[in-house]
């Protein structure tokens, strides 16, 4: 059973009852992320997410953590380019406690100066930790380079300089501008009574929190086609790619299937040919990052300094082969089965259901059933994939970012053909 309604203050509420489970996942989702930061606010969305866990007028940070821990629950948050979320997974008996806690964080967080200063140190350590993971670092640098000069290029964590310069006044300005009721979605999935959940949501989320002025950004940006970061590590990590599709594009399922065939599974072309046949790497995959008005399609790989050039060359050969020859009917049929099966398995989690419902609401303004998604997947034809291949590989220039030890890095632009 699924119910959607809107509170009088503008908050959208999504309730999905799931039989046969003992848990419930409750989330507050906000249509704001790192792309909503001004140029001098890099990292603010993520910093603010951290601060909502630091205490309210009613509960200290330790008390909030203990409330969830003592009943075996999970309490966390996440910041993305275009959204921020706070969620609690808990035994269904404690639904009211989880909603009260999330509400208190949203409306009544303290943002104490002492906590802000401590959190600067924590996030600076998080930045250092992230930079130690070259796979994540190269993918983020790839996005920053492909959208150079646009807020989508903002690193979600921010920079050392932007974090060090945060003040309470600056953070509160961002909070008051972005954390508004009409940007909020409450999503709950699990074993609960729909009527009781509706009563609780109205009890805890009916406060006024203003309305926001949504400003459509002019999507203009530059592009850095080649960048290398020299680092003394064992492998060269690299990402290369092209423009992709926005989230709502009518051909999005064709792109999902293309990525699955090309490098999205262990039977994909990249995995079988670059890893299994040639033995050049351990990790290689394709990816698509879709946003409200644009997207990226790319390939990640890591290999030893002696092997990465050959791996890169063969990946480009695979791109050319895909562009020239397309895919087979068998590959398309297998990819369809893979996507439907993966979706079915993931939706057994109430947390995934909760998040899936929220993301669909924020993107499409509605929920798509499993059967509807399967229909969208099944109706994709080979000609649809051909059209997407031509669109993705329309440009000769290839964005190419690398991190690692390269004796003489080539700074010239990479070309597909």
N, C-alpha and C positions, 0 to 999 in steps of 0.2 A: 504494500500500500504506500502511495506517495501523495504528499500534500504540499502545495506551494501557496503562500499568501504573503502579503506585505503589511507590516505594522503601520500605524498611523504616522509614525515618525520617519518612514521611508525605508526601513530595514527590510530586505527580502528574506523570507524564511523558507527553508526546504526541509521536509520531514519524510524520511523513508523508513518504514517499519520492516525489519528483517526477521523472519521466524527462524527458529532453530539455533540461535546464538544466545549467549548470556551477557554480551557486552554491548556498549553503545559508544559511538564516536561522535563528539560534538566539536564543531569548528566555527570560528569567526574568521571570515575571509574579507579582505579589503581590496578594492580595485586601485591599489597604489603599490608601486615598487620603485626600483632604482631608476627607471626611465622617467619618473615623475619628479626627480630631483632637479633643481637648478644647477648650473655649472659649479656654484660654490657650495653645493650640498652633497657632494659625492660620498656615499656611504651612510647617509642619514636614515634611509628607510630601514636598513639592516640594524643600525644602532638603536633606532626607536623600538624595533622588535625586541631587542635585548632588554631595553629599559622597562618594558611592560611586565617583565618577570621580577623586577627589583622591589616590589612592595607597593601597597596601597594604604589608604588611611585606616583600613580595617585589618589587613593582613600584612605581615612582613614577608620578605622573600623566602625566608626559612619556613615560615608557617604555611605558605602556599605550597612549597615543595613537599612538606610533611603531609599535608591534607591529601595529596594525590598518592604519595608513596605508601602511606599506611593502609590503603585499600588496594594496593597492587596496580595502580593506574599508570598511565604514561602521559606526560605533559610536555608539550614542545611548541615550537614555532618555526616558520620558514619565510624567507624573503626571496622574491623572484624579480625578474625585470618588470613585470606588470601586476604582481599581486603580493600580498602579505597575508599569512594565516597564523592563527593560534588555535591549538586543538588539544583535547583531552580524550584519551581512550580509557574506558573504565567499566567496571561491572555495572549493569543497568540499574541496580538498586541505588546508585549514587549519581544519577543523572542530574538531580537538582543541585548537588554540590558543584558539579562541573560547570553548569550554566552560571551559577552564582559567581564562581571564581573567574570565569572568562569575562563576564559582565563587569566585575569589579576592576579587572585589569584594563578593560577598554575605557571605562568612564572615570576611574578614580586613581590611576597610577600617580605616584608622587613626584617622580623625576627629581630626586634630591641631588643637590650639587655634589655631595660626597660620592654618591653612587655613580654619577656621570663620570667623575674623574677616575674612579676605580675601573669603570667599564671601558674607558679609553685604553687602559693597559691590557685588559682582557682581549679586546678586539685587535690591538696591535699584535698580540701573541697569535691570534687567529690568522692574521694576515701573514705572519712569518711561517706558521704551520702550513697554510695554503700554498705559499711559494715553495715549500719543500716538496709538494706534490706536483711534479712537472706535468703530469697528464692533465690535471685540472687547470694549471697555470696556462698551458699552451692553448687550451680550448677557450678560456676567457680572453686571452690575448688575441686569438683569432677573431672573436666577436668584436672586441674593441677596435681592431684594425679594419674589419669589414664595414663598421658603422662609425668610422672616425669622425669626431665632431658632433655626434648626435647623442642624446641621453641614453640610448640603447648601448652605447659604448661604455657607460659607467660601470666600473667594477662594483659588484654588489657590496663587497666588504669596504669599499672606499680605498683611500690611499693613506699612507702614514701622515701626510701633511693635512689632509682633510679631517681625519679623525682627531689629530692633536688640536685642531682649531675649533672644535665643537664647544659651544657654550650652552647653558640651559636655555637662554633666550632664543638662540638659533634653533635648537631642537624643538622647543615649544611652538615656534612659528611653523615648522614643518608639520608637527602633530596637529595643530589646530586647522591647518589648511587641508590636510589629507585624511585625517581620521574623522570622517563625517558619517552620519547614519545612512545617507543615500549612496554611499560607496560600500556599504557593508552588506554581507550575506551571512546568515546563520544557517549552517547545514548540520543536520543530525541524522545518523543512520545507525540502526541496531534494533535491539529488542526492547521496545518501550510502547507505552500507550500514546497514540497520536493526540488525543484530546488533552491528556495530562501534559505532554510536551508543549503543546500550544499554550496552555495556561502558564507554564513555567517561563517560556520565552517572553510572553507578554509581561510577566511579573518582573523579569530581570533586564529586559532590553527595551523598555518603553521611554527611557529618558530622551530629552531633546539634545541633539548634538549638531545642530545647524544643517545647512545644505551647502554643497560645494558648487563652484562654477567650473564646469568641465571645459577646458580649453583644448581644442584640437591642435596638436603639434604639426607644424609643417615638416614633413619627413624629408629633409635634405641632409646629406652627409657626404663626406669625402671617403676615400678608400686608400689604405696602405696595403699594397699587394705583396710586399715582401718585408719581413722583419725576422731577425735572428737574435736570440738572447743567449749569449755564451755562458755556460755553466759547467762546472766540473762534476758531472754525473756520469753514470755508466752508459746510458742510452741517449740517443737523439729522439726527442718527442716532436712530432710535427702534425700540423693540421693543414689541409688544403681544401678549397671549396669555392662555391658560387652562390649567387642569389638563390633564395628559395621561395616559399609561398607564405602568405599570411594565414593566420589561424582559420579564417572563415572562407578561404578560397574553395570554389566548387570542386576543384581537382585535388583536394587535400588527401582523399583516400587513395587516389592514384599515386601520390607522392609517398604515402605510408607504405604501399606495396612495393614501389620501386626501391625504396631504401631497404626494405626487408630482403629483397632479392639481391641487391648490390652488396650490402654489408651489414645486415641487421640480425643475422643468426649464424649458427655454426655451420649451416649448409650453404651460406651465401657465397657469392663469387669471390669477394675479397678474402674471406676467411679460408676458403678452400684453396685458392690460387696463391695468395701471398704467404699465408702461414703454413698450411698443410702441404702444398705441393713444393713450394720453394724453401720453406723453413727459414724465412727471413726475420720473423718477429713472433712475439707471443700475443700481442694485442693489436688488432686492426678492426675497424668498424666504420660504417657510415652513420651519419646523424642528420637530423633536420631540426632546426630551432625556429619555431614559428611564433610570430608576434601579431599584434592586432593589425598592423599595416605593412608588414614585410616579413622576410624570413631568410634563413641560410640553409644551404645543403652542403655537407662537407664530409671529409674522411679524416679519421685520426689513426695514427700508427706510431709505434715506438720500436726502434731497432738500434743495434750497436752502431757506433760511428763507421765501422767498416761495411755495414750492410744497408744503412738507411737510404743511400742514394739509389741503390738498385730497387729497394722497396718502393721508393717514391716514383721511380721510372715505371715500374710495373703497375702501380696504382693508376698512373696517368694512362697507361696502355689500356687498362680495364675501363677507364672512363671513355676513351676513344672507341673501344669495341662496343660498349653499350650505346654510344651515340650513333655508331654506324650500323650495327646489326640488331639493336633492340633486345628483346627478351623472348623466351619461348613460352608456349601455352602451358607447358608443364611447370615452368618456374612460376607463372602467374597463379596457377591453381594451387601450388604448394604454399605460396605466400598468403593467399586468401585463407587457407586452412590454418596457417600459423598465426595470423593476426586474430582470427576469431577464437582460436583456442587459448591464446595468451590473454585475451580480454576476458574470456569466461573464467579462467583460473584467477586472475587478479581481482575480479569482482566478488570473490568469496570472502574478501576482507571488508569488514564494515568501515575501516578507516579509508580504504580505497573508494568505496561507494560514497562516503561522505565527501571526500575531496573531488571525486569525479562529478558529482552533482553540482558542487559549488563552481567548479571551473566551467562546466557547460552553461550554467546560469550566467556567469560573468561574460562568457564569450558569445553565446547564442541567444540568451534570454529564455532558455527552455531546457528540459531534460530529454535526451534521446534514450529510448529503451535499447536493450541488448539486441532485440530483434531488428530494430531500425538500423542500428550500426552494421549488423551483419548484412542487411539488405544493401546498404551503401557500398560495402566491401564487395559483395557478390556481383553487383551490376557494373563494376569496372571492367572494361574491355582492353584488349591488347592495343587498340588504337588510342585509348586514353593514356596508356603508359607511353606510347610513342610521342604523343603531344607533350607530355611532361618532360620527357628526355630532351626534346628539342628546346623547350623553354629553359630548362636548367643549364644545358650546355651551349646556350646561345652565344655566350661571350668567349672570346679566345683567351682572355686574361684569367689567371687562376690566383686566388688569394692563397698565400703560402707563408705560414709562420712556423718557426722551429725553435727549440730550446735544447741545449746540450753542448757537447764538445765537437766543434767542426774546425778543422785546421785552417781552411781558407773558405769561409762561407761565401756563396755566390749571392750577390745582392740584386741580380737582375730579375726582372719579372718573369714568372713562369707562364708558359703558353700551352694551351691544350692542343692547338693545331696551327 
